Amino acid sequence: DGEITWNEFLDYYRDLSAGIDDDDYFELMMRNAWHMSGGEGWCANTSCRRVLVTHSDGSQEVCEIENDLGIDADDVDMMRERLEQQGVLDIAKISLT
């Protein structure tokens, strides 16, 4: 039917995790596959988009877009919206490279 139930999802990842010896590696794999922000040390997510935000006072910071699934690579308006939802305010410019 083209739909995956919650139980099918859990069964798949339960079986997958059985073949991975290291819990930290499994956490990293899950975070990166599903773009889940967070993690500590080498388990920290590395797949969520990071952008350079320039604020109106000229200050800059690199910000992770925590919920970046579904955002096109050039959709700066959606990136701005997600960043503002995260509490990143006073955005004058977003640089992608």
Rosetta silent file (secondary structure, phi, psi, omega in degrees, C-alpha in Angstrom):
SEQUENCE: DGEITWNEFLDYYRDLSAGIDDDDYFELMMRNAWHMSGGEGWCANTSCRRVLVTHSDGSQEVCEIENDLGIDADDVDMMRERLEQQGVLDIAKISLT
SCORE:     score description
SCORE:     0.000 S_00000001
   1 L     0.000   -2.255  177.312    0.000    0.000    0.000 S_00000001
   2 L    79.877    3.370  179.236    3.042    2.290   -0.009 S_00000001
   3 L  -116.512  143.671  178.447    2.715    3.204    3.664 S_00000001
   4 L  -107.522  125.751  178.148    4.943    2.126    6.519 S_00000001
   5 L   -79.591  162.950  177.818    3.324    1.554    9.873 S_00000001
   6 H   -58.361  -42.190 -179.598    5.005    2.536   13.117 S_00000001
   7 H   -65.277  -38.791  175.932    5.495   -1.161   13.959 S_00000001
   8 H   -63.517  -41.273  177.674    7.113   -1.840   10.564 S_00000001
   9 H   -60.419  -49.029 -179.979    9.436    1.131   11.123 S_00000001
  10 H   -62.793  -43.190  179.203   10.408   -0.121   14.586 S_00000001
  11 H   -59.913  -43.549 -179.786   10.932   -3.685   13.363 S_00000001
  12 H   -59.841  -50.313 -176.776   13.215   -2.483   10.574 S_00000001
  13 H   -74.123  -25.833  173.426   15.425   -0.390   12.862 S_00000001
  14 H   -64.988  -46.040  178.224   15.408   -3.048   15.578 S_00000001
  15 H   -65.247  -42.134  179.192   16.777   -5.544   13.040 S_00000001
  16 H   -61.911  -44.097 -177.002   19.248   -2.998   11.664 S_00000001
  17 H   -65.810  -27.333  179.565   20.546   -2.097   15.110 S_00000001
  18 H   -63.300  -25.568 -179.744   21.231   -5.752   15.913 S_00000001
  19 L   -91.332    3.697 -179.055   23.962   -5.718   13.264 S_00000001
  20 L  -114.495  117.934 -172.347   25.717   -2.640   14.662 S_00000001
  21 L   -72.462  -24.772 -171.276   28.079   -3.340   17.546 S_00000001
  22 L  -113.764  119.482 -179.623   28.427    0.198   18.860 S_00000001
  23 H   -60.942  -37.069  179.574   25.436    2.116   20.262 S_00000001
  24 H   -63.955  -39.849  178.588   27.167    5.451   19.649 S_00000001
  25 H   -65.984  -40.243  178.048   27.645    4.609   15.976 S_00000001
  26 H   -62.215  -41.745  177.684   23.983    3.602   15.691 S_00000001
  27 H   -60.297  -46.571  179.157   22.977    6.925   17.277 S_00000001
  28 H   -60.301  -44.630 -179.801   25.151    8.853   14.810 S_00000001
  29 H   -60.942  -43.635 -179.763   23.740    6.894   11.883 S_00000001
  30 H   -66.495  -45.605  179.781   20.149    7.581   12.980 S_00000001
  31 H   -59.565  -44.152 -177.779   20.767   11.273   13.628 S_00000001
  32 H   -73.430  -38.133 -179.631   22.387   11.776   10.234 S_00000001
  33 H   -64.940  -38.830 -175.477   19.887    9.655    8.280 S_00000001
  34 H  -104.917    7.466  179.053   16.886   11.490    9.726 S_00000001
  35 L    54.813   46.546  178.271   18.561   14.911   10.195 S_00000001
  36 L   -91.246  116.656 -178.553   17.953   14.793   13.949 S_00000001
  37 L   -65.297  157.774  173.897   19.812   17.620   15.626 S_00000001
  38 L   105.780 -161.492 -174.608   21.872   17.030   18.743 S_00000001
  39 L    94.596  156.035 -179.576   24.129   14.312   20.033 S_00000001
  40 L  -122.453  148.633  178.342   27.334   14.662   21.992 S_00000001
  41 H    62.214 -137.455 -177.934   30.939   14.078   20.993 S_00000001
  42 H   -75.409   -3.219  174.183   31.349   11.993   17.885 S_00000001
  43 H   -87.236   -1.815 -177.914   27.600   11.167   18.021 S_00000001
  44 L   -67.088  138.186  179.241   26.754   14.780   17.173 S_00000001
  45 L   -56.973  136.909  176.556   24.696   15.254   14.035 S_00000001
  46 L  -123.695    4.418 -174.686   26.706   16.302   10.995 S_00000001
  47 L  -101.882  -17.842  179.062   24.001   16.203    8.322 S_00000001
  48 L   -68.727  141.803 -178.566   21.772   19.155    9.229 S_00000001
  49 L   -62.627  136.711  173.569   22.408   22.218    7.075 S_00000001
  50 E  -117.820  137.781 -177.796   24.590   24.893    8.591 S_00000001
  51 E  -132.275  157.858  174.802   24.523   28.451    7.273 S_00000001
  52 E   -92.587  117.925  179.478   26.345   31.679    7.984 S_00000001
  53 E  -101.366  126.176  172.520   23.917   34.192    9.466 S_00000001
  54 E  -104.403  127.005 -179.819   24.806   37.876    9.312 S_00000001
  55 E   -91.653  165.937 -175.570   22.850   40.017   11.760 S_00000001
  56 L   -63.080  -21.816  177.831   21.871   43.642   11.185 S_00000001
  57 L   -86.424    2.967  178.907   24.695   44.829   13.482 S_00000001
  58 L    92.859  -12.038  178.390   27.230   43.037   11.243 S_00000001
  59 L   -69.637  153.877 -177.777   27.938   40.191   13.656 S_00000001
  60 E  -131.068  151.861  173.287   27.996   36.689   12.195 S_00000001
  61 E  -152.433  148.324  173.298   27.413   33.185   13.464 S_00000001
  62 E   -87.308  125.362 -176.981   27.213   29.714   11.971 S_00000001
  63 E  -121.457  138.186  173.481   23.780   28.289   12.729 S_00000001
  64 E   -87.297  132.396  172.067   22.452   24.781   12.332 S_00000001
  65 L   -87.306  104.418 -169.904   18.980   24.514   10.855 S_00000001
  66 L   -65.319  -36.040 -179.166   17.672   21.887   13.257 S_00000001
  67 L  -116.308   79.249 -171.581   14.668   20.820   11.211 S_00000001
  68 L  -103.505   -1.264  178.197   16.011   20.963    7.678 S_00000001
  69 L   -62.849  133.890  178.069   14.296   18.014    6.004 S_00000001
  70 L    88.272   -2.506  178.125   12.261   19.173    3.036 S_00000001
  71 L   -92.266  122.551  177.020   14.020   22.517    2.634 S_00000001
  72 L   -62.821  150.593 -175.711   15.402   23.018   -0.875 S_00000001
  73 L   -60.430  -20.932 -179.380   19.103   23.880   -1.034 S_00000001
  74 L  -115.852   12.784 -177.752   18.336   27.399   -2.293 S_00000001
  75 L   -87.592   76.372 -175.975   15.158   28.139   -0.279 S_00000001
  76 H   -64.569  -34.121  179.510   16.568   30.943    1.869 S_00000001
  77 H   -62.211  -43.124  178.545   13.087   32.128    2.922 S_00000001
  78 H   -68.538  -37.081  177.145   12.268   28.725    4.478 S_00000001
  79 H   -61.431  -44.075  178.720   15.711   28.604    6.121 S_00000001
  80 H   -60.478  -44.262 -179.856   15.070   32.023    7.647 S_00000001
  81 H   -60.439  -45.583 -179.731   11.661   30.866    8.913 S_00000001
  82 H   -65.698  -41.655  178.625   13.132   27.749   10.541 S_00000001
  83 H   -62.232  -42.629  178.500   15.981   29.720   12.115 S_00000001
  84 H   -63.555  -37.075  175.778   13.541   32.267   13.531 S_00000001
  85 H   -62.527  -29.651  178.185   11.477   29.393   14.986 S_00000001
  86 L   -81.388   -8.379 -179.993   14.690   28.261   16.710 S_00000001
  87 L   100.596    6.082  175.552   15.168   31.720   18.201 S_00000001
  88 L   -83.129  112.381 -173.426   17.765   33.075   15.775 S_00000001
  89 L  -117.325  173.430  176.601   16.573   36.649   15.315 S_00000001
  90 L    58.383   44.632 -178.592   17.661   39.864   13.603 S_00000001
  91 E   -84.493  117.627  176.288   18.769   38.015   10.456 S_00000001
  92 E   -92.705  -34.583 -175.676   20.014   40.416    7.790 S_00000001
  93 E  -155.115  146.185  173.315   21.519   37.797    5.462 S_00000001
  94 E  -120.228  123.367  177.803   21.941   34.042    5.145 S_00000001
  95 E  -105.202  133.993 -175.083   24.991   32.768    3.274 S_00000001
  96 L   -94.686  -15.726 -179.245   24.909   29.206    1.966 S_00000001
  97 L  -124.622    0.000    0.000   28.597   28.721    1.177 S_00000001
